[in-house]
Amino acid sequence: MECQVDKNEHLRHVLLFLSNGGLSAVAAAEKIQAVYGEEAISDRAARKWFSRCMEGNFDLSDSARSGRPSDFDEERLNAVVHEDPRQSTRG
């Protein structure tokens, strides 16, 4: 059974918990890395989220990003490829 929780948001909840427990950002990152692996979170990311919490921002979801939204239609691509597998994305 696969977990339905966003991994990054889960790690931010863990960071908040460890922050409230009195750990530093680096110590919290080390604890998370010990459980989830070295690539789970960087010290820099942990410091960023700790800083946000210290400022009173407890919103643990990703903030909106600027730029063009993705409107890629994977189903359409699959249909086109299945119609003619010899097609190329190169002109």
HTML snippet that shows the backbone in 3Dmol.js (N, CA, C, O; Angstrom):
<script src="https://3Dmol.org/build/3Dmol-min.js"></script>
<div id="view" style="width:600px;height:400px;position:relative"></div>
<script>
const pdb = `
ATOM      1  N   MET A   1       0.844  -1.182   0.000  1.00  0.00           N
ATOM      2  CA  MET A   1       0.000   0.000   0.000  1.00  0.00           C
ATOM      3  C   MET A   1       0.887   1.243   0.000  1.00  0.00           C
ATOM      4  O   MET A   1       1.775   1.384   0.841  1.00  0.00           O
ATOM      5  N   GLU A   2       0.641   2.121  -0.933  1.00  0.00           N
ATOM      6  CA  GLU A   2       1.459   3.317  -1.079  1.00  0.00           C
ATOM      7  C   GLU A   2       0.909   4.451  -0.225  1.00  0.00           C
ATOM      8  O   GLU A   2      -0.304   4.631  -0.114  1.00  0.00           O
ATOM      9  N   CYS A   3       1.810   5.206   0.371  1.00  0.00           N
ATOM     10  CA  CYS A   3       1.422   6.338   1.214  1.00  0.00           C
ATOM     11  C   CYS A   3       0.866   7.461   0.338  1.00  0.00           C
ATOM     12  O   CYS A   3       1.414   7.753  -0.724  1.00  0.00           O
ATOM     13  N   GLN A   4      -0.211   8.081   0.781  1.00  0.00           N
ATOM     14  CA  GLN A   4      -0.870   9.130   0.003  1.00  0.00           C
ATOM     15  C   GLN A   4      -0.450  10.539   0.437  1.00  0.00           C
ATOM     16  O   GLN A   4      -1.085  11.519   0.047  1.00  0.00           O
ATOM     17  N   VAL A   5       0.604  10.645   1.231  1.00  0.00           N
ATOM     18  CA  VAL A   5       1.066  11.935   1.734  1.00  0.00           C
ATOM     19  C   VAL A   5       2.262  12.389   0.907  1.00  0.00           C
ATOM     20  O   VAL A   5       3.141  11.589   0.588  1.00  0.00           O
ATOM     21  N   ASP A   6       2.295  13.677   0.560  1.00  0.00           N
ATOM     22  CA  ASP A   6       3.430  14.238  -0.162  1.00  0.00           C
ATOM     23  C   ASP A   6       4.683  14.114   0.703  1.00  0.00           C
ATOM     24  O   ASP A   6       4.690  14.543   1.857  1.00  0.00           O
ATOM     25  N   LYS A   7       5.737  13.531   0.147  1.00  0.00           N
ATOM     26  CA  LYS A   7       6.958  13.275   0.907  1.00  0.00           C
ATOM     27  C   LYS A   7       7.559  14.558   1.474  1.00  0.00           C
ATOM     28  O   LYS A   7       7.942  14.598   2.643  1.00  0.00           O
ATOM     29  N   ASN A   8       7.644  15.597   0.665  1.00  0.00           N
ATOM     30  CA  ASN A   8       8.250  16.842   1.132  1.00  0.00           C
ATOM     31  C   ASN A   8       7.440  17.473   2.251  1.00  0.00           C
ATOM     32  O   ASN A   8       7.999  17.966   3.231  1.00  0.00           O
ATOM     33  N   GLU A   9       6.125  17.457   2.102  1.00  0.00           N
ATOM     34  CA  GLU A   9       5.285  18.032   3.149  1.00  0.00           C
ATOM     35  C   GLU A   9       5.413  17.218   4.438  1.00  0.00           C
ATOM     36  O   GLU A   9       5.416  17.782   5.532  1.00  0.00           O
ATOM     37  N   HIS A  10       5.517  15.909   4.312  1.00  0.00           N
ATOM     38  CA  HIS A  10       5.711  15.054   5.489  1.00  0.00           C
ATOM     39  C   HIS A  10       7.011  15.426   6.201  1.00  0.00           C
ATOM     40  O   HIS A  10       7.034  15.563   7.424  1.00  0.00           O
ATOM     41  N   LEU A  11       8.091  15.588   5.437  1.00  0.00           N
ATOM     42  CA  LEU A  11       9.374  15.934   6.042  1.00  0.00           C
ATOM     43  C   LEU A  11       9.313  17.297   6.725  1.00  0.00           C
ATOM     44  O   LEU A  11       9.978  17.510   7.739  1.00  0.00           O
ATOM     45  N   ARG A  12       8.529  18.213   6.186  1.00  0.00           N
ATOM     46  CA  ARG A  12       8.372  19.524   6.827  1.00  0.00           C
ATOM     47  C   ARG A  12       7.634  19.399   8.153  1.00  0.00           C
ATOM     48  O   ARG A  12       7.945  20.114   9.106  1.00  0.00           O
ATOM     49  N   HIS A  13       6.661  18.497   8.222  1.00  0.00           N
ATOM     50  CA  HIS A  13       5.984  18.248   9.497  1.00  0.00           C
ATOM     51  C   HIS A  13       6.973  17.681  10.520  1.00  0.00           C
ATOM     52  O   HIS A  13       6.953  18.054  11.693  1.00  0.00           O
ATOM     53  N   VAL A  14       7.826  16.784  10.061  1.00  0.00           N
ATOM     54  CA  VAL A  14       8.842  16.213  10.946  1.00  0.00           C
ATOM     55  C   VAL A  14       9.790  17.313  11.413  1.00  0.00           C
ATOM     56  O   VAL A  14      10.155  17.358  12.588  1.00  0.00           O
ATOM     57  N   LEU A  15      10.193  18.201  10.503  1.00  0.00           N
ATOM     58  CA  LEU A  15      11.057  19.327  10.883  1.00  0.00           C
ATOM     59  C   LEU A  15      10.395  20.202  11.936  1.00  0.00           C
ATOM     60  O   LEU A  15      11.034  20.600  12.910  1.00  0.00           O
ATOM     61  N   LEU A  16       9.123  20.501  11.744  1.00  0.00           N
ATOM     62  CA  LEU A  16       8.400  21.318  12.717  1.00  0.00           C
ATOM     63  C   LEU A  16       8.376  20.624  14.074  1.00  0.00           C
ATOM     64  O   LEU A  16       8.593  21.263  15.103  1.00  0.00           O
ATOM     65  N   PHE A  17       8.113  19.330  14.078  1.00  0.00           N
ATOM     66  CA  PHE A  17       8.098  18.551  15.311  1.00  0.00           C
ATOM     67  C   PHE A  17       9.455  18.616  16.008  1.00  0.00           C
ATOM     68  O   PHE A  17       9.528  18.863  17.212  1.00  0.00           O
ATOM     69  N   LEU A  18      10.524  18.396  15.251  1.00  0.00           N
ATOM     70  CA  LEU A  18      11.864  18.414  15.834  1.00  0.00           C
ATOM     71  C   LEU A  18      12.256  19.814  16.289  1.00  0.00           C
ATOM     72  O   LEU A  18      12.955  19.971  17.290  1.00  0.00           O
ATOM     73  N   SER A  19      11.810  20.825  15.563  1.00  0.00           N
ATOM     74  CA  SER A  19      12.055  22.211  15.961  1.00  0.00           C
ATOM     75  C   SER A  19      11.393  22.506  17.299  1.00  0.00           C
ATOM     76  O   SER A  19      11.996  23.105  18.190  1.00  0.00           O
ATOM     77  N   ASN A  20      10.147  22.077  17.422  1.00  0.00           N
ATOM     78  CA  ASN A  20       9.432  22.280  18.684  1.00  0.00           C
ATOM     79  C   ASN A  20      10.070  21.493  19.821  1.00  0.00           C
ATOM     80  O   ASN A  20       9.885  21.828  20.991  1.00  0.00           O
ATOM     81  N   GLY A  21      10.821  20.448  19.482  1.00  0.00           N
ATOM     82  CA  GLY A  21      11.524  19.652  20.481  1.00  0.00           C
ATOM     83  C   GLY A  21      12.858  20.248  20.878  1.00  0.00           C
ATOM     84  O   GLY A  21      13.561  19.688  21.719  1.00  0.00           O
ATOM     85  N   GLY A  22      13.219  21.381  20.283  1.00  0.00           N
ATOM     86  CA  GLY A  22      14.428  22.083  20.682  1.00  0.00           C
ATOM     87  C   GLY A  22      15.666  21.787  19.860  1.00  0.00           C
ATOM     88  O   GLY A  22      16.746  22.277  20.190  1.00  0.00           O
ATOM     89  N   LEU A  23      15.546  21.004  18.806  1.00  0.00           N
ATOM     90  CA  LEU A  23      16.718  20.713  17.982  1.00  0.00           C
ATOM     91  C   LEU A  23      17.031  21.870  17.039  1.00  0.00           C
ATOM     92  O   LEU A  23      16.155  22.655  16.679  1.00  0.00           O
ATOM     93  N   SER A  24      18.290  21.955  16.652  1.00  0.00           N
ATOM     94  CA  SER A  24      18.686  22.929  15.635  1.00  0.00           C
ATOM     95  C   SER A  24      18.305  22.384  14.265  1.00  0.00           C
ATOM     96  O   SER A  24      17.971  21.207  14.127  1.00  0.00           O
ATOM     97  N   ALA A  25      18.355  23.239  13.264  1.00  0.00           N
ATOM     98  CA  ALA A  25      18.017  22.821  11.906  1.00  0.00           C
ATOM     99  C   ALA A  25      18.952  21.718  11.420  1.00  0.00           C
ATOM    100  O   ALA A  25      18.505  20.745  10.812  1.00  0.00           O
ATOM    101  N   VAL A  26      20.237  21.866  11.684  1.00  0.00           N
ATOM    102  CA  VAL A  26      21.212  20.875  11.226  1.00  0.00           C
ATOM    103  C   VAL A  26      21.008  19.549  11.953  1.00  0.00           C
ATOM    104  O   VAL A  26      21.066  18.488  11.331  1.00  0.00           O
ATOM    105  N   ALA A  27      20.769  19.598  13.262  1.00  0.00           N
ATOM    106  CA  ALA A  27      20.532  18.365  14.026  1.00  0.00           C
ATOM    107  C   ALA A  27      19.259  17.675  13.548  1.00  0.00           C
ATOM    108  O   ALA A  27      19.210  16.448  13.466  1.00  0.00           O
ATOM    109  N   ALA A  28      18.232  18.458  13.234  1.00  0.00           N
ATOM    110  CA  ALA A  28      16.982  17.891  12.722  1.00  0.00           C
ATOM    111  C   ALA A  28      17.215  17.233  11.366  1.00  0.00           C
ATOM    112  O   ALA A  28      16.711  16.140  11.107  1.00  0.00           O
ATOM    113  N   ALA A  29      17.978  17.899  10.502  1.00  0.00           N
ATOM    114  CA  ALA A  29      18.285  17.329   9.185  1.00  0.00           C
ATOM    115  C   ALA A  29      19.046  16.017   9.339  1.00  0.00           C
ATOM    116  O   ALA A  29      18.790  15.062   8.605  1.00  0.00           O
ATOM    117  N   GLU A  30      19.975  15.963  10.282  1.00  0.00           N
ATOM    118  CA  GLU A  30      20.740  14.735  10.516  1.00  0.00           C
ATOM    119  C   GLU A  30      19.839  13.599  10.987  1.00  0.00           C
ATOM    120  O   GLU A  30      20.014  12.457  10.563  1.00  0.00           O
ATOM    121  N   LYS A  31      18.878  13.900  11.860  1.00  0.00           N
ATOM    122  CA  LYS A  31      17.940  12.869  12.322  1.00  0.00           C
ATOM    123  C   LYS A  31      17.095  12.352  11.164  1.00  0.00           C
ATOM    124  O   LYS A  31      16.883  11.147  11.029  1.00  0.00           O
ATOM    125  N   ILE A  32      16.615  13.270  10.333  1.00  0.00           N
ATOM    126  CA  ILE A  32      15.799  12.878   9.181  1.00  0.00           C
ATOM    127  C   ILE A  32      16.624  12.033   8.216  1.00  0.00           C
ATOM    128  O   ILE A  32      16.139  11.026   7.702  1.00  0.00           O
ATOM    129  N   GLN A  33      17.866  12.438   7.968  1.00  0.00           N
ATOM    130  CA  GLN A  33      18.737  11.690   7.066  1.00  0.00           C
ATOM    131  C   GLN A  33      19.046  10.297   7.610  1.00  0.00           C
ATOM    132  O   GLN A  33      19.197   9.350   6.839  1.00  0.00           O
ATOM    133  N   ALA A  34      19.139  10.166   8.928  1.00  0.00           N
ATOM    134  CA  ALA A  34      19.401   8.858   9.535  1.00  0.00           C
ATOM    135  C   ALA A  34      18.243   7.893   9.287  1.00  0.00           C
ATOM    136  O   ALA A  34      18.449   6.688   9.148  1.00  0.00           O
ATOM    137  N   VAL A  35      17.030   8.430   9.233  1.00  0.00           N
ATOM    138  CA  VAL A  35      15.849   7.585   9.031  1.00  0.00           C
ATOM    139  C   VAL A  35      15.531   7.400   7.551  1.00  0.00           C
ATOM    140  O   VAL A  35      15.289   6.279   7.105  1.00  0.00           O
ATOM    141  N   TYR A  36      15.531   8.502   6.783  1.00  0.00           N
ATOM    142  CA  TYR A  36      15.058   8.474   5.397  1.00  0.00           C
ATOM    143  C   TYR A  36      16.170   8.429   4.352  1.00  0.00           C
ATOM    144  O   TYR A  36      15.892   8.260   3.164  1.00  0.00           O
ATOM    145  N   GLY A  37      17.417   8.577   4.776  1.00  0.00           N
ATOM    146  CA  GLY A  37      18.532   8.559   3.835  1.00  0.00           C
ATOM    147  C   GLY A  37      19.113   9.946   3.627  1.00  0.00           C
ATOM    148  O   GLY A  37      18.455  10.959   3.863  1.00  0.00           O
ATOM    149  N   GLU A  38      20.357   9.966   3.182  1.00  0.00           N
ATOM    150  CA  GLU A  38      21.100  11.222   3.009  1.00  0.00           C
ATOM    151  C   GLU A  38      20.405  12.207   2.071  1.00  0.00           C
ATOM    152  O   GLU A  38      20.480  13.418   2.277  1.00  0.00           O
ATOM    153  N   GLU A  39      19.726  11.688   1.039  1.00  0.00           N
ATOM    154  CA  GLU A  39      19.115  12.561   0.037  1.00  0.00           C
ATOM    155  C   GLU A  39      17.752  13.090   0.461  1.00  0.00           C
ATOM    156  O   GLU A  39      17.137  13.848  -0.290  1.00  0.00           O
ATOM    157  N   ALA A  40      17.268  12.720   1.624  1.00  0.00           N
ATOM    158  CA  ALA A  40      15.922  13.119   2.052  1.00  0.00           C
ATOM    159  C   ALA A  40      15.794  14.632   2.198  1.00  0.00           C
ATOM    160  O   ALA A  40      14.811  15.220   1.747  1.00  0.00           O
ATOM    161  N   ILE A  41      16.778  15.260   2.824  1.00  0.00           N
ATOM    162  CA  ILE A  41      16.736  16.713   3.026  1.00  0.00           C
ATOM    163  C   ILE A  41      18.151  17.221   3.247  1.00  0.00           C
ATOM    164  O   ILE A  41      18.982  16.540   3.848  1.00  0.00           O
ATOM    165  N   SER A  42      18.411  18.410   2.761  1.00  0.00           N
ATOM    166  CA  SER A  42      19.728  19.016   2.960  1.00  0.00           C
ATOM    167  C   SER A  42      19.691  19.912   4.193  1.00  0.00           C
ATOM    168  O   SER A  42      18.624  20.332   4.640  1.00  0.00           O
ATOM    169  N   ASP A  43      20.873  20.198   4.734  1.00  0.00           N
ATOM    170  CA  ASP A  43      20.955  21.124   5.868  1.00  0.00           C
ATOM    171  C   ASP A  43      20.382  22.483   5.471  1.00  0.00           C
ATOM    172  O   ASP A  43      19.699  23.140   6.258  1.00  0.00           O
ATOM    173  N   ARG A  44      20.670  22.886   4.249  1.00  0.00           N
ATOM    174  CA  ARG A  44      20.196  24.191   3.760  1.00  0.00           C
ATOM    175  C   ARG A  44      18.668  24.255   3.738  1.00  0.00           C
ATOM    176  O   ARG A  44      18.081  25.247   4.173  1.00  0.00           O
ATOM    177  N   ALA A  45      18.026  23.202   3.234  1.00  0.00           N
ATOM    178  CA  ALA A  45      16.560  23.169   3.197  1.00  0.00           C
ATOM    179  C   ALA A  45      15.990  23.182   4.609  1.00  0.00           C
ATOM    180  O   ALA A  45      14.994  23.855   4.875  1.00  0.00           O
ATOM    181  N   ALA A  46      16.617  22.446   5.508  1.00  0.00           N
ATOM    182  CA  ALA A  46      16.153  22.425   6.900  1.00  0.00           C
ATOM    183  C   ALA A  46      16.257  23.823   7.514  1.00  0.00           C
ATOM    184  O   ALA A  46      15.342  24.269   8.205  1.00  0.00           O
ATOM    185  N   ARG A  47      17.367  24.508   7.262  1.00  0.00           N
ATOM    186  CA  ARG A  47      17.523  25.872   7.798  1.00  0.00           C
ATOM    187  C   ARG A  47      16.470  26.810   7.225  1.00  0.00           C
ATOM    188  O   ARG A  47      15.957  27.674   7.936  1.00  0.00           O
ATOM    189  N   LYS A  48      16.144  26.647   5.940  1.00  0.00           N
ATOM    190  CA  LYS A  48      15.121  27.492   5.308  1.00  0.00           C
ATOM    191  C   LYS A  48      13.771  27.307   5.992  1.00  0.00           C
ATOM    192  O   LYS A  48      13.102  28.285   6.326  1.00  0.00           O
ATOM    193  N   TRP A  49      13.370  26.049   6.201  1.00  0.00           N
ATOM    194  CA  TRP A  49      12.067  25.787   6.821  1.00  0.00           C
ATOM    195  C   TRP A  49      12.057  26.179   8.292  1.00  0.00           C
ATOM    196  O   TRP A  49      11.037  26.658   8.788  1.00  0.00           O
ATOM    197  N   PHE A  50      13.163  25.989   9.000  1.00  0.00           N
ATOM    198  CA  PHE A  50      13.246  26.439  10.390  1.00  0.00           C
ATOM    199  C   PHE A  50      13.082  27.952  10.449  1.00  0.00           C
ATOM    200  O   PHE A  50      12.383  28.476  11.317  1.00  0.00           O
ATOM    201  N   SER A  51      13.732  28.651   9.518  1.00  0.00           N
ATOM    202  CA  SER A  51      13.646  30.108   9.472  1.00  0.00           C
ATOM    203  C   SER A  51      12.206  30.560   9.255  1.00  0.00           C
ATOM    204  O   SER A  51      11.742  31.497   9.906  1.00  0.00           O
ATOM    205  N   ARG A  52      11.501  29.899   8.344  1.00  0.00           N
ATOM    206  CA  ARG A  52      10.094  30.245   8.097  1.00  0.00           C
ATOM    207  C   ARG A  52       9.259  30.064   9.360  1.00  0.00           C
ATOM    208  O   ARG A  52       8.424  30.905   9.692  1.00  0.00           O
ATOM    209  N   CYS A  53       9.494  28.966  10.053  1.00  0.00           N
ATOM    210  CA  CYS A  53       8.731  28.710  11.283  1.00  0.00           C
ATOM    211  C   CYS A  53       9.054  29.747  12.355  1.00  0.00           C
ATOM    212  O   CYS A  53       8.163  30.195  13.077  1.00  0.00           O
ATOM    213  N   MET A  54      10.322  30.128  12.458  1.00  0.00           N
ATOM    214  CA  MET A  54      10.719  31.136  13.452  1.00  0.00           C
ATOM    215  C   MET A  54      10.057  32.483  13.164  1.00  0.00           C
ATOM    216  O   MET A  54       9.823  33.273  14.079  1.00  0.00           O
ATOM    217  N   GLU A  55       9.757  32.743  11.887  1.00  0.00           N
ATOM    218  CA  GLU A  55       9.081  33.983  11.498  1.00  0.00           C
ATOM    219  C   GLU A  55       7.575  33.895  11.711  1.00  0.00           C
ATOM    220  O   GLU A  55       6.857  34.871  11.493  1.00  0.00           O
ATOM    221  N   GLY A  56       7.096  32.726  12.137  1.00  0.00           N
ATOM    222  CA  GLY A  56       5.667  32.554  12.369  1.00  0.00           C
ATOM    223  C   GLY A  56       4.909  31.996  11.185  1.00  0.00           C
ATOM    224  O   GLY A  56       3.681  31.909  11.224  1.00  0.00           O
ATOM    225  N   ASN A  57       5.617  31.616  10.132  1.00  0.00           N
ATOM    226  CA  ASN A  57       4.980  31.041   8.950  1.00  0.00           C
ATOM    227  C   ASN A  57       4.982  29.518   9.093  1.00  0.00           C
ATOM    228  O   ASN A  57       6.004  28.867   8.871  1.00  0.00           O
ATOM    229  N   PHE A  58       3.836  28.963   9.462  1.00  0.00           N
ATOM    230  CA  PHE A  58       3.740  27.522   9.682  1.00  0.00           C
ATOM    231  C   PHE A  58       3.049  26.807   8.525  1.00  0.00           C
ATOM    232  O   PHE A  58       2.625  25.660   8.670  1.00  0.00           O
ATOM    233  N   ASP A  59       2.932  27.473   7.381  1.00  0.00           N
ATOM    234  CA  ASP A  59       2.365  26.846   6.188  1.00  0.00           C
ATOM    235  C   ASP A  59       3.430  25.915   5.613  1.00  0.00           C
ATOM    236  O   ASP A  59       4.461  26.377   5.124  1.00  0.00           O
ATOM    237  N   LEU A  60       3.187  24.627   5.667  1.00  0.00           N
ATOM    238  CA  LEU A  60       4.189  23.646   5.267  1.00  0.00           C
ATOM    239  C   LEU A  60       4.056  23.194   3.820  1.00  0.00           C
ATOM    240  O   LEU A  60       4.810  22.333   3.368  1.00  0.00           O
ATOM    241  N   SER A  61       3.106  23.764   3.092  1.00  0.00           N
ATOM    242  CA  SER A  61       2.944  23.399   1.686  1.00  0.00           C
ATOM    243  C   SER A  61       3.853  24.268   0.823  1.00  0.00           C
ATOM    244  O   SER A  61       4.308  25.327   1.255  1.00  0.00           O
ATOM    245  N   ASP A  62       4.112  23.812  -0.396  1.00  0.00           N
ATOM    246  CA  ASP A  62       4.934  24.585  -1.325  1.00  0.00           C
ATOM    247  C   ASP A  62       4.210  25.866  -1.702  1.00  0.00           C
ATOM    248  O   ASP A  62       2.993  25.870  -1.887  1.00  0.00           O
ATOM    249  N   SER A  63       4.953  26.940  -1.815  1.00  0.00           N
ATOM    250  CA  SER A  63       4.349  28.196  -2.251  1.00  0.00           C
ATOM    251  C   SER A  63       4.223  28.188  -3.770  1.00  0.00           C
ATOM    252  O   SER A  63       4.932  27.458  -4.461  1.00  0.00           O
ATOM    253  N   ALA A  64       3.318  29.002  -4.271  1.00  0.00           N
ATOM    254  CA  ALA A  64       3.094  29.082  -5.716  1.00  0.00           C
ATOM    255  C   ALA A  64       4.351  29.609  -6.400  1.00  0.00           C
ATOM    256  O   ALA A  64       5.077  30.435  -5.847  1.00  0.00           O
ATOM    257  N   ARG A  65       4.585  29.129  -7.580  1.00  0.00           N
ATOM    258  CA  ARG A  65       5.754  29.569  -8.340  1.00  0.00           C
ATOM    259  C   ARG A  65       5.294  30.313  -9.576  1.00  0.00           C
ATOM    260  O   ARG A  65       4.239  30.029 -10.143  1.00  0.00           O
ATOM    261  N   SER A  66       6.107  31.268  -9.978  1.00  0.00           N
ATOM    262  CA  SER A  66       5.767  32.015 -11.178  1.00  0.00           C
ATOM    263  C   SER A  66       6.201  31.219 -12.403  1.00  0.00           C
ATOM    264  O   SER A  66       6.918  30.224 -12.296  1.00  0.00           O
ATOM    265  N   GLY A  67       5.766  31.664 -13.531  1.00  0.00           N
ATOM    266  CA  GLY A  67       6.140  30.992 -14.765  1.00  0.00           C
ATOM    267  C   GLY A  67       4.936  30.392 -15.450  1.00  0.00           C
ATOM    268  O   GLY A  67       3.825  30.388 -14.920  1.00  0.00           O
ATOM    269  N   ARG A  68       5.177  29.901 -16.603  1.00  0.00           N
ATOM    270  CA  ARG A  68       4.106  29.330 -17.405  1.00  0.00           C
ATOM    271  C   ARG A  68       3.677  27.985 -16.823  1.00  0.00           C
ATOM    272  O   ARG A  68       4.519  27.124 -16.568  1.00  0.00           O
ATOM    273  N   PRO A  69       2.388  27.801 -16.614  1.00  0.00           N
ATOM    274  CA  PRO A  69       1.927  26.514 -16.090  1.00  0.00           C
ATOM    275  C   PRO A  69       2.075  25.417 -17.140  1.00  0.00           C
ATOM    276  O   PRO A  69       1.962  25.660 -18.341  1.00  0.00           O
ATOM    277  N   SER A  70       2.325  24.233 -16.666  1.00  0.00           N
ATOM    278  CA  SER A  70       2.471  23.090 -17.562  1.00  0.00           C
ATOM    279  C   SER A  70       1.099  22.642 -18.043  1.00  0.00           C
ATOM    280  O   SER A  70       0.188  22.425 -17.244  1.00  0.00           O
ATOM    281  N   ASP A  71       0.963  22.507 -19.348  1.00  0.00           N
ATOM    282  CA  ASP A  71      -0.303  22.021 -19.896  1.00  0.00           C
ATOM    283  C   ASP A  71      -0.032  20.825 -20.805  1.00  0.00           C
ATOM    284  O   ASP A  71      -0.686  20.654 -21.833  1.00  0.00           O
ATOM    285  N   PHE A  72       0.922  20.015 -20.420  1.00  0.00           N
ATOM    286  CA  PHE A  72       1.323  18.837 -21.171  1.00  0.00           C
ATOM    287  C   PHE A  72       0.242  17.769 -21.063  1.00  0.00           C
ATOM    288  O   PHE A  72      -0.225  17.456 -19.968  1.00  0.00           O
ATOM    289  N   ASP A  73      -0.146  17.219 -22.192  1.00  0.00           N
ATOM    290  CA  ASP A  73      -1.191  16.196 -22.237  1.00  0.00           C
ATOM    291  C   ASP A  73      -0.539  14.850 -22.556  1.00  0.00           C
ATOM    292  O   ASP A  73      -0.320  14.515 -23.721  1.00  0.00           O
ATOM    293  N   GLU A  74      -0.235  14.093 -21.517  1.00  0.00           N
ATOM    294  CA  GLU A  74       0.456  12.820 -21.697  1.00  0.00           C
ATOM    295  C   GLU A  74      -0.407  11.804 -22.444  1.00  0.00           C
ATOM    296  O   GLU A  74       0.108  11.010 -23.230  1.00  0.00           O
ATOM    297  N   GLU A  75      -1.706  11.827 -22.202  1.00  0.00           N
ATOM    298  CA  GLU A  75      -2.602  10.908 -22.909  1.00  0.00           C
ATOM    299  C   GLU A  75      -2.567  11.165 -24.417  1.00  0.00           C
ATOM    300  O   GLU A  75      -2.553  10.226 -25.213  1.00  0.00           O
ATOM    301  N   ARG A  76      -2.552  12.429 -24.798  1.00  0.00           N
ATOM    302  CA  ARG A  76      -2.493  12.790 -26.224  1.00  0.00           C
ATOM    303  C   ARG A  76      -1.183  12.305 -26.830  1.00  0.00           C
ATOM    304  O   ARG A  76      -1.173  11.759 -27.933  1.00  0.00           O
ATOM    305  N   LEU A  77      -0.076  12.503 -26.112  1.00  0.00           N
ATOM    306  CA  LEU A  77       1.224  12.042 -26.596  1.00  0.00           C
ATOM    307  C   LEU A  77       1.213  10.529 -26.804  1.00  0.00           C
ATOM    308  O   LEU A  77       1.669  10.039 -27.837  1.00  0.00           O
ATOM    309  N   ASN A  78       0.698   9.796 -25.831  1.00  0.00           N
ATOM    310  CA  ASN A  78       0.638   8.335 -25.962  1.00  0.00           C
ATOM    311  C   ASN A  78      -0.206   7.918 -27.159  1.00  0.00           C
ATOM    312  O   ASN A  78       0.150   6.979 -27.871  1.00  0.00           O
ATOM    313  N   ALA A  79      -1.314   8.603 -27.386  1.00  0.00           N
ATOM    314  CA  ALA A  79      -2.178   8.282 -28.524  1.00  0.00           C
ATOM    315  C   ALA A  79      -1.446   8.511 -29.839  1.00  0.00           C
ATOM    316  O   ALA A  79      -1.528   7.683 -30.747  1.00  0.00           O
ATOM    317  N   VAL A  80      -0.730   9.627 -29.948  1.00  0.00           N
ATOM    318  CA  VAL A  80       0.005   9.944 -31.175  1.00  0.00           C
ATOM    319  C   VAL A  80       1.113   8.923 -31.406  1.00  0.00           C
ATOM    320  O   VAL A  80       1.314   8.470 -32.533  1.00  0.00           O
ATOM    321  N   VAL A  81       1.829   8.560 -30.355  1.00  0.00           N
ATOM    322  CA  VAL A  81       2.920   7.590 -30.488  1.00  0.00           C
ATOM    323  C   VAL A  81       2.381   6.222 -30.893  1.00  0.00           C
ATOM    324  O   VAL A  81       2.985   5.530 -31.712  1.00  0.00           O
ATOM    325  N   HIS A  82       1.252   5.837 -30.322  1.00  0.00           N
ATOM    326  CA  HIS A  82       0.673   4.538 -30.672  1.00  0.00           C
ATOM    327  C   HIS A  82       0.130   4.524 -32.103  1.00  0.00           C
ATOM    328  O   HIS A  82       0.112   3.476 -32.748  1.00  0.00           O
ATOM    329  N   GLU A  83      -0.311   5.678 -32.598  1.00  0.00           N
ATOM    330  CA  GLU A  83      -0.792   5.763 -33.977  1.00  0.00           C
ATOM    331  C   GLU A  83       0.351   5.564 -34.967  1.00  0.00           C
ATOM    332  O   GLU A  83       0.209   4.846 -35.956  1.00  0.00           O
ATOM    333  N   ASP A  84       1.486   6.205 -34.690  1.00  0.00           N
ATOM    334  CA  ASP A  84       2.629   6.120 -35.593  1.00  0.00           C
ATOM    335  C   ASP A  84       3.913   6.130 -34.765  1.00  0.00           C
ATOM    336  O   ASP A  84       4.455   7.198 -34.481  1.00  0.00           O
ATOM    337  N   PRO A  85       4.409   4.944 -34.371  1.00  0.00           N
ATOM    338  CA  PRO A  85       5.596   4.866 -33.518  1.00  0.00           C
ATOM    339  C   PRO A  85       6.863   5.437 -34.148  1.00  0.00           C
ATOM    340  O   PRO A  85       7.846   5.669 -33.444  1.00  0.00           O
ATOM    341  N   ARG A  86       6.857   5.668 -35.460  1.00  0.00           N
ATOM    342  CA  ARG A  86       8.045   6.198 -36.132  1.00  0.00           C
ATOM    343  C   ARG A  86       8.160   7.711 -36.015  1.00  0.00           C
ATOM    344  O   ARG A  86       9.177   8.285 -36.404  1.00  0.00           O
ATOM    345  N   GLN A  87       7.145   8.353 -35.491  1.00  0.00           N
ATOM    346  CA  GLN A  87       7.192   9.810 -35.363  1.00  0.00           C
ATOM    347  C   GLN A  87       8.325  10.217 -34.433  1.00  0.00           C
ATOM    348  O   GLN A  87       8.726   9.474 -33.536  1.00  0.00           O
ATOM    349  N   SER A  88       8.815  11.399 -34.674  1.00  0.00           N
ATOM    350  CA  SER A  88       9.911  11.931 -33.883  1.00  0.00           C
ATOM    351  C   SER A  88       9.527  13.294 -33.332  1.00  0.00           C
ATOM    352  O   SER A  88       8.692  13.999 -33.898  1.00  0.00           O
ATOM    353  N   THR A  89      10.143  13.645 -32.231  1.00  0.00           N
ATOM    354  CA  THR A  89       9.921  14.982 -31.683  1.00  0.00           C
ATOM    355  C   THR A  89      10.829  15.996 -32.361  1.00  0.00           C
ATOM    356  O   THR A  89      10.681  17.202 -32.162  1.00  0.00           O
ATOM    357  N   ARG A  90      11.745  15.519 -33.141  1.00  0.00           N
ATOM    358  CA  ARG A  90      12.678  16.409 -33.838  1.00  0.00           C
ATOM    359  C   ARG A  90      12.153  16.678 -35.245  1.00  0.00           C
ATOM    360  O   ARG A  90      11.670  15.776 -35.930  1.00  0.00           O
ATOM    361  N   GLY A  91      12.259  17.926 -35.655  1.00  0.00           N
ATOM    362  CA  GLY A  91      11.729  18.345 -36.945  1.00  0.00           C
ATOM    363  C   GLY A  91      12.593  17.958 -38.043  1.00  0.00           C
ATOM    364  O   GLY A  91      12.284  18.240 -39.200  1.00  0.00           O
TER     365      GLY A  91
END
`;
const viewer = $3Dmol.createViewer("view");
viewer.addModel(pdb, "pdb");
viewer.setStyle({}, {cartoon: {color: "spectrum"}});
viewer.zoomTo();
viewer.render();
</script>
